[in-house]
Amino acid sequence: MPLPSPEKIQLAQKYLLFVKICRECGARNSIKAEKCRKCKRKNLRLKRREIIKK
Ligand SMILES: [Zn+2]
């Protein structure tokens, strides 16, 4: 299995780390989401973790 390029890993980390969590039901939504895809409320918080560097 070939190793993914560092660029792809970085991109994947971005998508994994930058998500919005619903305060009402805890569902994960995309970073672009305006409202929760589960309960349709706009009570979203941004989940932002630091990207781990070597
Ligand atoms: Zn929700």
mmCIF file of the protein (N, C-alpha, C, O) and its ligand, coordinates in Angstrom:
data_MODEL
# 
_entry.id   MODEL 
# 
loop_
_entity.id 
_entity.type 
_entity.pdbx_number_of_molecules 
1 polymer     1 
2 non-polymer 1 
# 
_entity_poly.entity_id                      1 
_entity_poly.type                           'polypeptide(L)' 
_entity_poly.nstd_linkage                   no 
_entity_poly.nstd_monomer                   no 
_entity_poly.pdbx_seq_one_letter_code       MPLPSPEKIQLAQKYLLFVKICRECGARNSIKAEKCRKCKRKNLRLKRREIIKK 
_entity_poly.pdbx_seq_one_letter_code_can   MPLPSPEKIQLAQKYLLFVKICRECGARNSIKAEKCRKCKRKNLRLKRREIIKK 
_entity_poly.pdbx_strand_id                 A 
# 
loop_
_entity_poly_seq.entity_id 
_entity_poly_seq.num 
_entity_poly_seq.mon_id 
_entity_poly_seq.hetero 
1 1  MET n 
1 2  PRO n 
1 3  LEU n 
1 4  PRO n 
1 5  SER n 
1 6  PRO n 
1 7  GLU n 
1 8  LYS n 
1 9  ILE n 
1 10 GLN n 
1 11 LEU n 
1 12 ALA n 
1 13 GLN n 
1 14 LYS n 
1 15 TYR n 
1 16 LEU n 
1 17 LEU n 
1 18 PHE n 
1 19 VAL n 
1 20 LYS n 
1 21 ILE n 
1 22 CYS n 
1 23 ARG n 
1 24 GLU n 
1 25 CYS n 
1 26 GLY n 
1 27 ALA n 
1 28 ARG n 
1 29 ASN n 
1 30 SER n 
1 31 ILE n 
1 32 LYS n 
1 33 ALA n 
1 34 GLU n 
1 35 LYS n 
1 36 CYS n 
1 37 ARG n 
1 38 LYS n 
1 39 CYS n 
1 40 LYS n 
1 41 ARG n 
1 42 LYS n 
1 43 ASN n 
1 44 LEU n 
1 45 ARG n 
1 46 LEU n 
1 47 LYS n 
1 48 ARG n 
1 49 ARG n 
1 50 GLU n 
1 51 ILE n 
1 52 ILE n 
1 53 LYS n 
1 54 LYS n 
# 
loop_
_struct_asym.id 
_struct_asym.entity_id 
A 1 
B 2 
# 
loop_
_chem_comp.id 
_chem_comp.type 
_chem_comp.mon_nstd_flag 
ALA 'L-peptide linking' y 
ARG 'L-peptide linking' y 
ASN 'L-peptide linking' y 
CYS 'L-peptide linking' y 
GLN 'L-peptide linking' y 
GLU 'L-peptide linking' y 
GLY 'peptide linking'   y 
ILE 'L-peptide linking' y 
LEU 'L-peptide linking' y 
LYS 'L-peptide linking' y 
MET 'L-peptide linking' y 
PHE 'L-peptide linking' y 
PRO 'L-peptide linking' y 
SER 'L-peptide linking' y 
TYR 'L-peptide linking' y 
VAL 'L-peptide linking' y 
ZN  non-polymer         . 
# 
_pdbx_entity_nonpoly.entity_id   2 
_pdbx_entity_nonpoly.name        ? 
_pdbx_entity_nonpoly.comp_id     ZN 
# 
_pdbx_nonpoly_scheme.asym_id         B 
_pdbx_nonpoly_scheme.entity_id       2 
_pdbx_nonpoly_scheme.mon_id          ZN 
_pdbx_nonpoly_scheme.ndb_seq_num     1 
_pdbx_nonpoly_scheme.pdb_seq_num     101 
_pdbx_nonpoly_scheme.auth_seq_num    101 
_pdbx_nonpoly_scheme.pdb_mon_id      ZN 
_pdbx_nonpoly_scheme.auth_mon_id     ZN 
_pdbx_nonpoly_scheme.pdb_strand_id   A 
_pdbx_nonpoly_scheme.pdb_ins_code    . 
# 
loop_
_atom_site.group_PDB 
_atom_site.id 
_atom_site.type_symbol 
_atom_site.label_atom_id 
_atom_site.label_alt_id 
_atom_site.label_comp_id 
_atom_site.label_asym_id 
_atom_site.label_entity_id 
_atom_site.label_seq_id 
_atom_site.pdbx_PDB_ins_code 
_atom_site.Cartn_x 
_atom_site.Cartn_y 
_atom_site.Cartn_z 
_atom_site.occupancy 
_atom_site.B_iso_or_equiv 
_atom_site.pdbx_formal_charge 
_atom_site.auth_seq_id 
_atom_site.auth_comp_id 
_atom_site.auth_asym_id 
_atom_site.auth_atom_id 
_atom_site.pdbx_PDB_model_num 
ATOM   1   N  N  . MET A 1 1  ? 0.847   -1.208 0.000  1.00 0.00 ? 1   MET A N  1 
ATOM   2   C  CA . MET A 1 1  ? 0.000   0.000  0.000  1.00 0.00 ? 1   MET A CA 1 
ATOM   3   C  C  . MET A 1 1  ? 0.876   1.250  0.000  1.00 0.00 ? 1   MET A C  1 
ATOM   4   O  O  . MET A 1 1  ? 1.686   1.441  0.907  1.00 0.00 ? 1   MET A O  1 
ATOM   5   N  N  . PRO A 1 2  ? 0.718   2.093  -1.004 1.00 0.00 ? 2   PRO A N  1 
ATOM   6   C  CA . PRO A 1 2  ? 1.547   3.303  -1.056 1.00 0.00 ? 2   PRO A CA 1 
ATOM   7   C  C  . PRO A 1 2  ? 1.149   4.303  0.020  1.00 0.00 ? 2   PRO A C  1 
ATOM   8   O  O  . PRO A 1 2  ? -0.021  4.423  0.383  1.00 0.00 ? 2   PRO A O  1 
ATOM   9   N  N  . LEU A 1 3  ? 2.126   4.998  0.505  1.00 0.00 ? 3   LEU A N  1 
ATOM   10  C  CA . LEU A 1 3  ? 1.857   6.016  1.527  1.00 0.00 ? 3   LEU A CA 1 
ATOM   11  C  C  . LEU A 1 3  ? 1.227   7.246  0.882  1.00 0.00 ? 3   LEU A C  1 
ATOM   12  O  O  . LEU A 1 3  ? 1.648   7.675  -0.192 1.00 0.00 ? 3   LEU A O  1 
ATOM   13  N  N  . PRO A 1 4  ? 0.224   7.809  1.536  1.00 0.00 ? 4   PRO A N  1 
ATOM   14  C  CA . PRO A 1 4  ? -0.353  9.050  0.995  1.00 0.00 ? 4   PRO A CA 1 
ATOM   15  C  C  . PRO A 1 4  ? 0.628   10.205 1.132  1.00 0.00 ? 4   PRO A C  1 
ATOM   16  O  O  . PRO A 1 4  ? 1.461   10.237 2.038  1.00 0.00 ? 4   PRO A O  1 
ATOM   17  N  N  . SER A 1 5  ? 0.508   11.135 0.224  1.00 0.00 ? 5   SER A N  1 
ATOM   18  C  CA . SER A 1 5  ? 1.433   12.269 0.240  1.00 0.00 ? 5   SER A CA 1 
ATOM   19  C  C  . SER A 1 5  ? 1.168   13.155 1.462  1.00 0.00 ? 5   SER A C  1 
ATOM   20  O  O  . SER A 1 5  ? 0.045   13.192 1.964  1.00 0.00 ? 5   SER A O  1 
ATOM   21  N  N  . PRO A 1 6  ? 2.182   13.860 1.937  1.00 0.00 ? 6   PRO A N  1 
ATOM   22  C  CA . PRO A 1 6  ? 2.008   14.743 3.111  1.00 0.00 ? 6   PRO A CA 1 
ATOM   23  C  C  . PRO A 1 6  ? 0.914   15.783 2.898  1.00 0.00 ? 6   PRO A C  1 
ATOM   24  O  O  . PRO A 1 6  ? 0.236   16.182 3.844  1.00 0.00 ? 6   PRO A O  1 
ATOM   25  N  N  . GLU A 1 7  ? 0.750   16.213 1.665  1.00 0.00 ? 7   GLU A N  1 
ATOM   26  C  CA . GLU A 1 7  ? -0.302  17.198 1.375  1.00 0.00 ? 7   GLU A CA 1 
ATOM   27  C  C  . GLU A 1 7  ? -1.672  16.609 1.658  1.00 0.00 ? 7   GLU A C  1 
ATOM   28  O  O  . GLU A 1 7  ? -2.552  17.267 2.212  1.00 0.00 ? 7   GLU A O  1 
ATOM   29  N  N  . LYS A 1 8  ? -1.829  15.360 1.265  1.00 0.00 ? 8   LYS A N  1 
ATOM   30  C  CA . LYS A 1 8  ? -3.124  14.717 1.465  1.00 0.00 ? 8   LYS A CA 1 
ATOM   31  C  C  . LYS A 1 8  ? -3.393  14.485 2.945  1.00 0.00 ? 8   LYS A C  1 
ATOM   32  O  O  . LYS A 1 8  ? -4.526  14.615 3.409  1.00 0.00 ? 8   LYS A O  1 
ATOM   33  N  N  . ILE A 1 9  ? -2.355  14.145 3.670  1.00 0.00 ? 9   ILE A N  1 
ATOM   34  C  CA . ILE A 1 9  ? -2.517  13.933 5.110  1.00 0.00 ? 9   ILE A CA 1 
ATOM   35  C  C  . ILE A 1 9  ? -2.945  15.230 5.779  1.00 0.00 ? 9   ILE A C  1 
ATOM   36  O  O  . ILE A 1 9  ? -3.831  15.234 6.634  1.00 0.00 ? 9   ILE A O  1 
ATOM   37  N  N  . GLN A 1 10 ? -2.319  16.316 5.392  1.00 0.00 ? 10  GLN A N  1 
ATOM   38  C  CA . GLN A 1 10 ? -2.660  17.619 5.962  1.00 0.00 ? 10  GLN A CA 1 
ATOM   39  C  C  . GLN A 1 10 ? -4.108  17.976 5.668  1.00 0.00 ? 10  GLN A C  1 
ATOM   40  O  O  . GLN A 1 10 ? -4.829  18.476 6.531  1.00 0.00 ? 10  GLN A O  1 
ATOM   41  N  N  . LEU A 1 11 ? -4.515  17.711 4.444  1.00 0.00 ? 11  LEU A N  1 
ATOM   42  C  CA . LEU A 1 11 ? -5.879  18.018 4.035  1.00 0.00 ? 11  LEU A CA 1 
ATOM   43  C  C  . LEU A 1 11 ? -6.862  17.184 4.850  1.00 0.00 ? 11  LEU A C  1 
ATOM   44  O  O  . LEU A 1 11 ? -7.892  17.679 5.307  1.00 0.00 ? 11  LEU A O  1 
ATOM   45  N  N  . ALA A 1 12 ? -6.526  15.922 5.018  1.00 0.00 ? 12  ALA A N  1 
ATOM   46  C  CA . ALA A 1 12 ? -7.396  15.032 5.783  1.00 0.00 ? 12  ALA A CA 1 
ATOM   47  C  C  . ALA A 1 12 ? -7.496  15.497 7.228  1.00 0.00 ? 12  ALA A C  1 
ATOM   48  O  O  . ALA A 1 12 ? -8.573  15.466 7.825  1.00 0.00 ? 12  ALA A O  1 
ATOM   49  N  N  . GLN A 1 13 ? -6.374  15.927 7.785  1.00 0.00 ? 13  GLN A N  1 
ATOM   50  C  CA . GLN A 1 13 ? -6.385  16.414 9.162  1.00 0.00 ? 13  GLN A CA 1 
ATOM   51  C  C  . GLN A 1 13 ? -7.268  17.640 9.289  1.00 0.00 ? 13  GLN A C  1 
ATOM   52  O  O  . GLN A 1 13 ? -8.006  17.791 10.263 1.00 0.00 ? 13  GLN A O  1 
ATOM   53  N  N  . LYS A 1 14 ? -7.188  18.502 8.313  1.00 0.00 ? 14  LYS A N  1 
ATOM   54  C  CA . LYS A 1 14 ? -8.024  19.708 8.316  1.00 0.00 ? 14  LYS A CA 1 
ATOM   55  C  C  . LYS A 1 14 ? -9.497  19.326 8.400  1.00 0.00 ? 14  LYS A C  1 
ATOM   56  O  O  . LYS A 1 14 ? -10.253 19.879 9.199  1.00 0.00 ? 14  LYS A O  1 
ATOM   57  N  N  . TYR A 1 15 ? -9.888  18.374 7.564  1.00 0.00 ? 15  TYR A N  1 
ATOM   58  C  CA . TYR A 1 15 ? -11.292 17.992 7.539  1.00 0.00 ? 15  TYR A CA 1 
ATOM   59  C  C  . TYR A 1 15 ? -11.694 17.261 8.806  1.00 0.00 ? 15  TYR A C  1 
ATOM   60  O  O  . TYR A 1 15 ? -12.845 17.334 9.235  1.00 0.00 ? 15  TYR A O  1 
ATOM   61  N  N  . LEU A 1 16 ? -10.750 16.561 9.401  1.00 0.00 ? 16  LEU A N  1 
ATOM   62  C  CA . LEU A 1 16 ? -11.077 15.819 10.615 1.00 0.00 ? 16  LEU A CA 1 
ATOM   63  C  C  . LEU A 1 16 ? -11.161 16.733 11.823 1.00 0.00 ? 16  LEU A C  1 
ATOM   64  O  O  . LEU A 1 16 ? -11.969 16.510 12.725 1.00 0.00 ? 16  LEU A O  1 
ATOM   65  N  N  . LEU A 1 17 ? -10.332 17.757 11.840 1.00 0.00 ? 17  LEU A N  1 
ATOM   66  C  CA . LEU A 1 17 ? -10.233 18.586 13.037 1.00 0.00 ? 17  LEU A CA 1 
ATOM   67  C  C  . LEU A 1 17 ? -11.187 19.767 13.015 1.00 0.00 ? 17  LEU A C  1 
ATOM   68  O  O  . LEU A 1 17 ? -11.656 20.215 14.062 1.00 0.00 ? 17  LEU A O  1 
ATOM   69  N  N  . PHE A 1 18 ? -11.470 20.265 11.834 1.00 0.00 ? 18  PHE A N  1 
ATOM   70  C  CA . PHE A 1 18 ? -12.307 21.456 11.751 1.00 0.00 ? 18  PHE A CA 1 
ATOM   71  C  C  . PHE A 1 18 ? -13.757 21.057 11.520 1.00 0.00 ? 18  PHE A C  1 
ATOM   72  O  O  . PHE A 1 18 ? -14.231 20.981 10.387 1.00 0.00 ? 18  PHE A O  1 
ATOM   73  N  N  . VAL A 1 19 ? -14.431 20.810 12.602 1.00 0.00 ? 19  VAL A N  1 
ATOM   74  C  CA . VAL A 1 19 ? -15.841 20.424 12.504 1.00 0.00 ? 19  VAL A CA 1 
ATOM   75  C  C  . VAL A 1 19 ? -16.651 21.255 13.492 1.00 0.00 ? 19  VAL A C  1 
ATOM   76  O  O  . VAL A 1 19 ? -16.110 21.861 14.417 1.00 0.00 ? 19  VAL A O  1 
ATOM   77  N  N  . LYS A 1 20 ? -17.921 21.266 13.276 1.00 0.00 ? 20  LYS A N  1 
ATOM   78  C  CA . LYS A 1 20 ? -18.823 21.939 14.193 1.00 0.00 ? 20  LYS A CA 1 
ATOM   79  C  C  . LYS A 1 20 ? -19.625 20.891 14.938 1.00 0.00 ? 20  LYS A C  1 
ATOM   80  O  O  . LYS A 1 20 ? -20.150 19.948 14.345 1.00 0.00 ? 20  LYS A O  1 
ATOM   81  N  N  . ILE A 1 21 ? -19.708 21.069 16.238 1.00 0.00 ? 21  ILE A N  1 
ATOM   82  C  CA . ILE A 1 21 ? -20.446 20.129 17.072 1.00 0.00 ? 21  ILE A CA 1 
ATOM   83  C  C  . ILE A 1 21 ? -21.716 20.806 17.554 1.00 0.00 ? 21  ILE A C  1 
ATOM   84  O  O  . ILE A 1 21 ? -21.695 21.947 18.014 1.00 0.00 ? 21  ILE A O  1 
ATOM   85  N  N  . CYS A 1 22 ? -22.804 20.096 17.442 1.00 0.00 ? 22  CYS A N  1 
ATOM   86  C  CA . CYS A 1 22 ? -24.078 20.638 17.886 1.00 0.00 ? 22  CYS A CA 1 
ATOM   87  C  C  . CYS A 1 22 ? -24.157 20.621 19.411 1.00 0.00 ? 22  CYS A C  1 
ATOM   88  O  O  . CYS A 1 22 ? -23.882 19.605 20.049 1.00 0.00 ? 22  CYS A O  1 
ATOM   89  N  N  . ARG A 1 23 ? -24.535 21.760 19.978 1.00 0.00 ? 23  ARG A N  1 
ATOM   90  C  CA . ARG A 1 23 ? -24.638 21.818 21.436 1.00 0.00 ? 23  ARG A CA 1 
ATOM   91  C  C  . ARG A 1 23 ? -25.908 21.118 21.929 1.00 0.00 ? 23  ARG A C  1 
ATOM   92  O  O  . ARG A 1 23 ? -26.018 20.771 23.104 1.00 0.00 ? 23  ARG A O  1 
ATOM   93  N  N  . GLU A 1 24 ? -26.837 20.921 21.040 1.00 0.00 ? 24  GLU A N  1 
ATOM   94  C  CA . GLU A 1 24 ? -28.115 20.319 21.444 1.00 0.00 ? 24  GLU A CA 1 
ATOM   95  C  C  . GLU A 1 24 ? -28.035 18.794 21.451 1.00 0.00 ? 24  GLU A C  1 
ATOM   96  O  O  . GLU A 1 24 ? -28.446 18.146 22.414 1.00 0.00 ? 24  GLU A O  1 
ATOM   97  N  N  . CYS A 1 25 ? -27.503 18.234 20.372 1.00 0.00 ? 25  CYS A N  1 
ATOM   98  C  CA . CYS A 1 25 ? -27.525 16.774 20.261 1.00 0.00 ? 25  CYS A CA 1 
ATOM   99  C  C  . CYS A 1 25 ? -26.140 16.173 20.096 1.00 0.00 ? 25  CYS A C  1 
ATOM   100 O  O  . CYS A 1 25 ? -25.991 14.951 20.104 1.00 0.00 ? 25  CYS A O  1 
ATOM   101 N  N  . GLY A 1 26 ? -25.127 17.012 19.947 1.00 0.00 ? 26  GLY A N  1 
ATOM   102 C  CA . GLY A 1 26 ? -23.758 16.499 19.873 1.00 0.00 ? 26  GLY A CA 1 
ATOM   103 C  C  . GLY A 1 26 ? -23.363 15.940 18.530 1.00 0.00 ? 26  GLY A C  1 
ATOM   104 O  O  . GLY A 1 26 ? -22.326 15.289 18.405 1.00 0.00 ? 26  GLY A O  1 
ATOM   105 N  N  . ALA A 1 27 ? -24.183 16.187 17.516 1.00 0.00 ? 27  ALA A N  1 
ATOM   106 C  CA . ALA A 1 27 ? -23.876 15.661 16.194 1.00 0.00 ? 27  ALA A CA 1 
ATOM   107 C  C  . ALA A 1 27 ? -22.744 16.450 15.548 1.00 0.00 ? 27  ALA A C  1 
ATOM   108 O  O  . ALA A 1 27 ? -22.598 17.652 15.767 1.00 0.00 ? 27  ALA A O  1 
ATOM   109 N  N  . ARG A 1 28 ? -21.960 15.759 14.760 1.00 0.00 ? 28  ARG A N  1 
ATOM   110 C  CA . ARG A 1 28 ? -20.887 16.424 14.029 1.00 0.00 ? 28  ARG A CA 1 
ATOM   111 C  C  . ARG A 1 28 ? -21.426 16.963 12.720 1.00 0.00 ? 28  ARG A C  1 
ATOM   112 O  O  . ARG A 1 28 ? -22.115 16.269 11.972 1.00 0.00 ? 28  ARG A O  1 
ATOM   113 N  N  . ASN A 1 29 ? -21.095 18.218 12.464 1.00 0.00 ? 29  ASN A N  1 
ATOM   114 C  CA . ASN A 1 29 ? -21.513 18.841 11.218 1.00 0.00 ? 29  ASN A CA 1 
ATOM   115 C  C  . ASN A 1 29 ? -20.290 19.356 10.479 1.00 0.00 ? 29  ASN A C  1 
ATOM   116 O  O  . ASN A 1 29 ? -19.222 19.526 11.068 1.00 0.00 ? 29  ASN A O  1 
ATOM   117 N  N  . SER A 1 30 ? -20.451 19.601 9.194  1.00 0.00 ? 30  SER A N  1 
ATOM   118 C  CA . SER A 1 30 ? -19.333 20.115 8.427  1.00 0.00 ? 30  SER A CA 1 
ATOM   119 C  C  . SER A 1 30 ? -19.024 21.540 8.858  1.00 0.00 ? 30  SER A C  1 
ATOM   120 O  O  . SER A 1 30 ? -19.856 22.222 9.457  1.00 0.00 ? 30  SER A O  1 
ATOM   121 N  N  . ILE A 1 31 ? -17.829 21.967 8.545  1.00 0.00 ? 31  ILE A N  1 
ATOM   122 C  CA . ILE A 1 31 ? -17.378 23.290 8.946  1.00 0.00 ? 31  ILE A CA 1 
ATOM   123 C  C  . ILE A 1 31 ? -18.245 24.383 8.314  1.00 0.00 ? 31  ILE A C  1 
ATOM   124 O  O  . ILE A 1 31 ? -18.358 25.485 8.850  1.00 0.00 ? 31  ILE A O  1 
ATOM   125 N  N  . LYS A 1 32 ? -18.836 24.072 7.202  1.00 0.00 ? 32  LYS A N  1 
ATOM   126 C  CA . LYS A 1 32 ? -19.658 25.059 6.500  1.00 0.00 ? 32  LYS A CA 1 
ATOM   127 C  C  . LYS A 1 32 ? -21.105 25.051 6.964  1.00 0.00 ? 32  LYS A C  1 
ATOM   128 O  O  . LYS A 1 32 ? -21.906 25.875 6.522  1.00 0.00 ? 32  LYS A O  1 
ATOM   129 N  N  . ALA A 1 33 ? -21.442 24.135 7.843  1.00 0.00 ? 33  ALA A N  1 
ATOM   130 C  CA . ALA A 1 33 ? -22.828 23.991 8.257  1.00 0.00 ? 33  ALA A CA 1 
ATOM   131 C  C  . ALA A 1 33 ? -23.304 25.214 9.036  1.00 0.00 ? 33  ALA A C  1 
ATOM   132 O  O  . ALA A 1 33 ? -22.602 25.710 9.918  1.00 0.00 ? 33  ALA A O  1 
ATOM   133 N  N  . GLU A 1 34 ? -24.481 25.687 8.711  1.00 0.00 ? 34  GLU A N  1 
ATOM   134 C  CA . GLU A 1 34 ? -25.087 26.813 9.423  1.00 0.00 ? 34  GLU A CA 1 
ATOM   135 C  C  . GLU A 1 34 ? -25.954 26.307 10.571 1.00 0.00 ? 34  GLU A C  1 
ATOM   136 O  O  . GLU A 1 34 ? -26.104 26.955 11.607 1.00 0.00 ? 34  GLU A O  1 
ATOM   137 N  N  . LYS A 1 35 ? -26.517 25.129 10.345 1.00 0.00 ? 35  LYS A N  1 
ATOM   138 C  CA . LYS A 1 35 ? -27.352 24.532 11.380 1.00 0.00 ? 35  LYS A CA 1 
ATOM   139 C  C  . LYS A 1 35 ? -27.130 23.032 11.414 1.00 0.00 ? 35  LYS A C  1 
ATOM   140 O  O  . LYS A 1 35 ? -26.600 22.435 10.477 1.00 0.00 ? 35  LYS A O  1 
ATOM   141 N  N  . CYS A 1 36 ? -27.546 22.449 12.509 1.00 0.00 ? 36  CYS A N  1 
ATOM   142 C  CA . CYS A 1 36 ? -27.330 21.022 12.710 1.00 0.00 ? 36  CYS A CA 1 
ATOM   143 C  C  . CYS A 1 36 ? -28.116 20.207 11.690 1.00 0.00 ? 36  CYS A C  1 
ATOM   144 O  O  . CYS A 1 36 ? -29.279 20.492 11.403 1.00 0.00 ? 36  CYS A O  1 
ATOM   145 N  N  . ARG A 1 37 ? -27.464 19.200 11.157 1.00 0.00 ? 37  ARG A N  1 
ATOM   146 C  CA . ARG A 1 37 ? -28.142 18.372 10.157 1.00 0.00 ? 37  ARG A CA 1 
ATOM   147 C  C  . ARG A 1 37 ? -29.082 17.374 10.812 1.00 0.00 ? 37  ARG A C  1 
ATOM   148 O  O  . ARG A 1 37 ? -29.887 16.731 10.138 1.00 0.00 ? 37  ARG A O  1 
ATOM   149 N  N  . LYS A 1 38 ? -28.977 17.249 12.112 1.00 0.00 ? 38  LYS A N  1 
ATOM   150 C  CA . LYS A 1 38 ? -29.819 16.283 12.821 1.00 0.00 ? 38  LYS A CA 1 
ATOM   151 C  C  . LYS A 1 38 ? -31.051 16.952 13.422 1.00 0.00 ? 38  LYS A C  1 
ATOM   152 O  O  . LYS A 1 38 ? -32.184 16.535 13.179 1.00 0.00 ? 38  LYS A O  1 
ATOM   153 N  N  . CYS A 1 39 ? -30.806 18.001 14.214 1.00 0.00 ? 39  CYS A N  1 
ATOM   154 C  CA . CYS A 1 39 ? -31.931 18.615 14.924 1.00 0.00 ? 39  CYS A CA 1 
ATOM   155 C  C  . CYS A 1 39 ? -32.277 19.997 14.366 1.00 0.00 ? 39  CYS A C  1 
ATOM   156 O  O  . CYS A 1 39 ? -33.215 20.640 14.838 1.00 0.00 ? 39  CYS A O  1 
ATOM   157 N  N  . LYS A 1 40 ? -31.518 20.458 13.356 1.00 0.00 ? 40  LYS A N  1 
ATOM   158 C  CA . LYS A 1 40 ? -31.802 21.706 12.625 1.00 0.00 ? 40  LYS A CA 1 
ATOM   159 C  C  . LYS A 1 40 ? -31.652 22.969 13.473 1.00 0.00 ? 40  LYS A C  1 
ATOM   160 O  O  . LYS A 1 40 ? -32.101 24.046 13.082 1.00 0.00 ? 40  LYS A O  1 
ATOM   161 N  N  . ARG A 1 41 ? -31.024 22.826 14.623 1.00 0.00 ? 41  ARG A N  1 
ATOM   162 C  CA . ARG A 1 41 ? -30.822 24.014 15.439 1.00 0.00 ? 41  ARG A CA 1 
ATOM   163 C  C  . ARG A 1 41 ? -29.494 24.678 15.070 1.00 0.00 ? 41  ARG A C  1 
ATOM   164 O  O  . ARG A 1 41 ? -28.591 24.057 14.509 1.00 0.00 ? 41  ARG A O  1 
ATOM   165 N  N  . LYS A 1 42 ? -29.419 25.946 15.404 1.00 0.00 ? 42  LYS A N  1 
ATOM   166 C  CA . LYS A 1 42 ? -28.224 26.695 15.026 1.00 0.00 ? 42  LYS A CA 1 
ATOM   167 C  C  . LYS A 1 42 ? -27.230 26.830 16.180 1.00 0.00 ? 42  LYS A C  1 
ATOM   168 O  O  . LYS A 1 42 ? -26.328 27.668 16.153 1.00 0.00 ? 42  LYS A O  1 
ATOM   169 N  N  . ASN A 1 43 ? -27.414 26.009 17.160 1.00 0.00 ? 43  ASN A N  1 
ATOM   170 C  CA . ASN A 1 43 ? -26.549 26.071 18.339 1.00 0.00 ? 43  ASN A CA 1 
ATOM   171 C  C  . ASN A 1 43 ? -25.307 25.198 18.129 1.00 0.00 ? 43  ASN A C  1 
ATOM   172 O  O  . ASN A 1 43 ? -25.146 24.152 18.757 1.00 0.00 ? 43  ASN A O  1 
ATOM   173 N  N  . LEU A 1 44 ? -24.453 25.654 17.243 1.00 0.00 ? 44  LEU A N  1 
ATOM   174 C  CA . LEU A 1 44 ? -23.256 24.883 16.919 1.00 0.00 ? 44  LEU A CA 1 
ATOM   175 C  C  . LEU A 1 44 ? -22.022 25.528 17.529 1.00 0.00 ? 44  LEU A C  1 
ATOM   176 O  O  . LEU A 1 44 ? -21.908 26.751 17.612 1.00 0.00 ? 44  LEU A O  1 
ATOM   177 N  N  . ARG A 1 45 ? -21.118 24.686 17.946 1.00 0.00 ? 45  ARG A N  1 
ATOM   178 C  CA . ARG A 1 45 ? -19.839 25.209 18.405 1.00 0.00 ? 45  ARG A CA 1 
ATOM   179 C  C  . ARG A 1 45 ? -18.739 24.646 17.516 1.00 0.00 ? 45  ARG A C  1 
ATOM   180 O  O  . ARG A 1 45 ? -18.850 23.556 16.955 1.00 0.00 ? 45  ARG A O  1 
ATOM   181 N  N  . LEU A 1 46 ? -17.693 25.419 17.413 1.00 0.00 ? 46  LEU A N  1 
ATOM   182 C  CA . LEU A 1 46 ? -16.597 25.011 16.555 1.00 0.00 ? 46  LEU A CA 1 
ATOM   183 C  C  . LEU A 1 46 ? -15.631 24.136 17.329 1.00 0.00 ? 46  LEU A C  1 
ATOM   184 O  O  . LEU A 1 46 ? -15.173 24.481 18.418 1.00 0.00 ? 46  LEU A O  1 
ATOM   185 N  N  . LYS A 1 47 ? -15.345 23.017 16.742 1.00 0.00 ? 47  LYS A N  1 
ATOM   186 C  CA . LYS A 1 47 ? -14.357 22.133 17.357 1.00 0.00 ? 47  LYS A CA 1 
ATOM   187 C  C  . LYS A 1 47 ? -13.054 22.316 16.605 1.00 0.00 ? 47  LYS A C  1 
ATOM   188 O  O  . LYS A 1 47 ? -12.929 21.964 15.432 1.00 0.00 ? 47  LYS A O  1 
ATOM   189 N  N  . ARG A 1 48 ? -12.100 22.869 17.307 1.00 0.00 ? 48  ARG A N  1 
ATOM   190 C  CA . ARG A 1 48 ? -10.842 23.146 16.609 1.00 0.00 ? 48  ARG A CA 1 
ATOM   191 C  C  . ARG A 1 48 ? -9.679  22.654 17.463 1.00 0.00 ? 48  ARG A C  1 
ATOM   192 O  O  . ARG A 1 48 ? -9.394  23.195 18.531 1.00 0.00 ? 48  ARG A O  1 
ATOM   193 N  N  . ARG A 1 49 ? -9.042  21.654 16.982 1.00 0.00 ? 49  ARG A N  1 
ATOM   194 C  CA . ARG A 1 49 ? -7.873  21.132 17.679 1.00 0.00 ? 49  ARG A CA 1 
ATOM   195 C  C  . ARG A 1 49 ? -6.612  21.521 16.916 1.00 0.00 ? 49  ARG A C  1 
ATOM   196 O  O  . ARG A 1 49 ? -6.636  21.767 15.710 1.00 0.00 ? 49  ARG A O  1 
ATOM   197 N  N  . GLU A 1 50 ? -5.543  21.568 17.639 1.00 0.00 ? 50  GLU A N  1 
ATOM   198 C  CA . GLU A 1 50 ? -4.280  21.879 16.970 1.00 0.00 ? 50  GLU A CA 1 
ATOM   199 C  C  . GLU A 1 50 ? -3.810  20.675 16.166 1.00 0.00 ? 50  GLU A C  1 
ATOM   200 O  O  . GLU A 1 50 ? -3.898  19.530 16.610 1.00 0.00 ? 50  GLU A O  1 
ATOM   201 N  N  . ILE A 1 51 ? -3.328  20.957 15.013 1.00 0.00 ? 51  ILE A N  1 
ATOM   202 C  CA . ILE A 1 51 ? -2.772  19.888 14.184 1.00 0.00 ? 51  ILE A CA 1 
ATOM   203 C  C  . ILE A 1 51 ? -1.421  19.475 14.768 1.00 0.00 ? 51  ILE A C  1 
ATOM   204 O  O  . ILE A 1 51 ? -0.537  20.300 14.999 1.00 0.00 ? 51  ILE A O  1 
ATOM   205 N  N  . ILE A 1 52 ? -1.300  18.203 14.993 1.00 0.00 ? 52  ILE A N  1 
ATOM   206 C  CA . ILE A 1 52 ? -0.088  17.700 15.645 1.00 0.00 ? 52  ILE A CA 1 
ATOM   207 C  C  . ILE A 1 52 ? 1.103   17.799 14.701 1.00 0.00 ? 52  ILE A C  1 
ATOM   208 O  O  . ILE A 1 52 ? 1.086   17.294 13.578 1.00 0.00 ? 52  ILE A O  1 
ATOM   209 N  N  . LYS A 1 53 ? 2.114   18.454 15.189 1.00 0.00 ? 53  LYS A N  1 
ATOM   210 C  CA . LYS A 1 53 ? 3.330   18.592 14.386 1.00 0.00 ? 53  LYS A CA 1 
ATOM   211 C  C  . LYS A 1 53 ? 4.423   17.689 14.940 1.00 0.00 ? 53  LYS A C  1 
ATOM   212 O  O  . LYS A 1 53 ? 4.501   17.413 16.137 1.00 0.00 ? 53  LYS A O  1 
ATOM   213 N  N  . LYS A 1 54 ? 5.232   17.261 14.044 1.00 0.00 ? 54  LYS A N  1 
ATOM   214 C  CA . LYS A 1 54 ? 6.338   16.394 14.471 1.00 0.00 ? 54  LYS A CA 1 
ATOM   215 C  C  . LYS A 1 54 ? 7.482   17.207 15.045 1.00 0.00 ? 54  LYS A C  1 
ATOM   216 O  O  . LYS A 1 54 ? 8.496   16.642 15.454 1.00 0.00 ? 54  LYS A O  1 
HETATM 217 ZN ZN . ZN  B 2 .  ? -28.183 18.956 16.710 1.00 0.00 2 101 ZN  A ZN 1 
# 
